[in-house]
Amino acid sequence: MTQLAIRNLSAEAATRALGERLARVLAPGDVVRLEGPLGAGKSTLARALIEVFAGVKDAPSPTFTLVETYEGPDCALWHFDLYRLEKPEDARERGLEQALDGAVTLVEWPQRAGGLLPADALTVRLEIAGTARRAKLEGNEAWRDRLHSAGIA
């Protein structure tokens, strides 16, 4: 995986803007891994992305349900929060393989899925940097072109 971009996110609005831009380049079959510690902005980015992609304002975090689904213009978007998973097989039981078959799949805490996510997923690693946040985006060359077209990379 190659580092594609680093974005400094000085405020919550910047995190939302990153999610909004990313939503505009997503296509059926895409997987986005959202990594970072608690409080880094994963849910903020996810909500903004879902709002633009599926038109749903204030989407709930799937922290307790583990997965929420939304209808987008060309496909569904599945939003997983795997924080509470005990083992990767639990993600299968929640429909992860079904989501990977043609939906946009957004995964918070992707490391808990073990090796179930595809290697060509886009990783958005959010970090806390003092009072601000930083996003590091990693992926393959195809993602580089798409992020460039969205004004992210």
C-alpha positions as CSV (number, residue, x, y, z in Angstrom):
1,M,0.0,0.0,0.0
2,T,1.3,3.5,-0.9
3,Q,0.8,6.7,1.0
4,L,-1.4,8.9,-1.2
5,A,-2.1,12.0,0.8
6,I,-1.7,13.6,4.2
7,R,-4.4,16.1,5.2
8,N,-4.2,18.3,8.2
9,L,-7.7,18.6,9.7
10,S,-7.7,21.8,11.8
11,A,-11.4,21.5,12.8
12,E,-14.4,19.2,12.6
13,A,-15.4,21.0,9.5
14,A,-12.2,19.9,7.7
15,T,-12.9,16.2,8.7
16,R,-16.4,16.5,7.3
17,A,-15.1,18.1,4.1
18,L,-12.7,15.2,3.6
19,G,-15.6,12.7,4.0
20,E,-17.8,14.7,1.6
21,R,-15.0,14.8,-1.1
22,L,-14.3,11.1,-0.7
23,A,-18.0,10.2,-1.1
24,R,-18.1,11.8,-4.5
25,V,-15.5,9.3,-5.9
26,L,-16.9,6.1,-4.4
27,A,-18.1,3.3,-6.7
28,P,-19.7,-0.1,-6.2
29,G,-17.2,-2.6,-4.8
30,D,-15.1,0.1,-3.0
31,V,-13.9,-0.6,0.5
32,V,-12.8,2.2,2.8
33,R,-10.9,1.3,6.0
34,L,-11.2,4.0,8.8
35,E,-8.4,3.6,11.3
36,G,-7.5,5.6,14.3
37,P,-7.9,5.9,18.1
38,L,-11.1,6.8,19.9
39,G,-11.9,10.5,19.3
40,A,-9.8,10.8,16.1
41,G,-12.9,11.6,13.9
42,K,-13.8,8.3,12.3
43,S,-17.5,8.8,13.0
44,T,-17.5,12.4,11.9
45,L,-15.9,11.5,8.6
46,A,-18.3,8.6,8.1
47,R,-21.4,10.7,8.8
48,A,-20.3,13.3,6.2
49,L,-19.5,10.6,3.7
50,I,-22.9,8.9,4.2
51,E,-24.7,12.3,4.0
52,V,-23.3,13.0,0.5
53,F,-23.3,9.4,-0.8
54,A,-26.8,8.4,0.5
55,G,-28.5,11.7,1.4
56,V,-28.9,10.7,5.1
57,K,-28.3,13.4,7.6
58,D,-27.0,12.5,11.1
59,A,-26.5,8.8,10.3
60,P,-26.2,6.8,13.5
61,S,-22.9,5.3,14.5
62,P,-23.2,1.5,14.3
63,T,-21.3,1.1,17.5
64,F,-24.0,-1.1,19.0
65,T,-25.7,-2.5,15.9
66,L,-22.3,-3.1,14.3
67,V,-23.7,-2.4,10.8
68,E,-26.0,0.1,9.2
69,T,-27.0,0.1,5.5
70,Y,-28.0,2.9,3.2
71,E,-29.2,3.1,-0.4
72,G,-26.9,5.2,-2.6
73,P,-27.4,6.3,-6.3
74,D,-25.8,3.2,-7.8
75,C,-25.4,0.8,-4.9
76,A,-25.8,0.3,-1.2
77,L,-23.4,1.6,1.3
78,W,-22.7,-0.7,4.3
79,H,-21.2,1.0,7.4
80,F,-19.5,-1.3,9.8
81,D,-18.1,-0.5,13.3
82,L,-16.1,-3.5,14.4
83,Y,-14.9,-2.1,17.7
84,R,-17.0,-4.5,19.8
85,L,-16.2,-7.6,17.7
86,E,-14.5,-10.5,19.6
87,K,-13.3,-12.3,16.5
88,P,-13.2,-11.7,12.7
89,E,-15.8,-14.4,12.0
90,D,-18.3,-12.2,13.8
91,A,-18.0,-9.7,10.8
92,R,-19.1,-12.4,8.5
93,E,-22.2,-13.1,10.6
94,R,-23.1,-9.4,10.2
95,G,-23.0,-9.5,6.4
96,L,-19.4,-8.4,5.6
97,E,-19.0,-10.8,2.7
98,Q,-22.4,-9.7,1.3
99,A,-21.4,-6.0,1.5
100,L,-18.1,-6.7,-0.2
101,D,-20.0,-8.1,-3.2
102,G,-20.9,-4.9,-5.0
103,A,-21.7,-2.3,-2.2
104,V,-19.5,0.5,-0.9
105,T,-18.2,-0.8,2.4
106,L,-17.1,1.6,5.1
107,V,-15.3,-0.1,8.0
108,E,-14.4,1.5,11.3
109,W,-11.8,-0.5,13.3
110,P,-10.9,-2.7,10.2
111,Q,-8.1,-4.4,12.0
112,R,-10.7,-6.4,13.9
113,A,-11.8,-8.0,10.6
114,G,-8.6,-9.9,10.4
115,G,-7.8,-10.7,6.7
116,L,-11.4,-10.5,5.5
117,L,-11.0,-7.1,3.8
118,P,-9.5,-6.8,0.3
119,A,-5.9,-5.7,-0.2
120,D,-7.0,-2.9,-2.6
121,A,-9.1,-1.1,0.0
122,L,-8.5,2.6,0.7
123,T,-7.1,3.2,4.2
124,V,-7.9,6.5,5.9
125,R,-5.8,6.6,9.1
126,L,-6.9,9.4,11.4
127,E,-4.5,10.7,14.0
128,I,-4.8,13.1,16.9
129,A,-2.2,15.9,16.5
130,G,-2.4,18.1,19.5
131,T,-5.8,19.9,19.3
132,A,-6.2,19.1,15.6
133,R,-6.4,15.9,13.6
134,R,-4.4,14.5,10.6
135,A,-5.6,12.1,7.9
136,K,-3.2,9.8,6.1
137,L,-4.7,8.1,3.1
138,E,-3.1,4.9,1.7
139,G,-4.1,2.8,-1.3
140,N,-3.1,1.7,-4.8
141,E,-2.6,3.8,-8.0
142,A,-6.2,3.6,-8.9
143,W,-7.1,5.3,-5.6
144,R,-4.4,8.0,-6.3
145,D,-6.2,9.0,-9.5
146,R,-9.6,9.1,-7.9
147,L,-8.4,11.1,-4.8
148,H,-6.6,13.5,-7.2
149,S,-9.9,14.1,-9.1
150,A,-11.7,14.8,-5.8
151,G,-9.0,17.3,-4.7
152,I,-7.8,15.1,-1.9
153,A,-4.4,14.0,-3.2
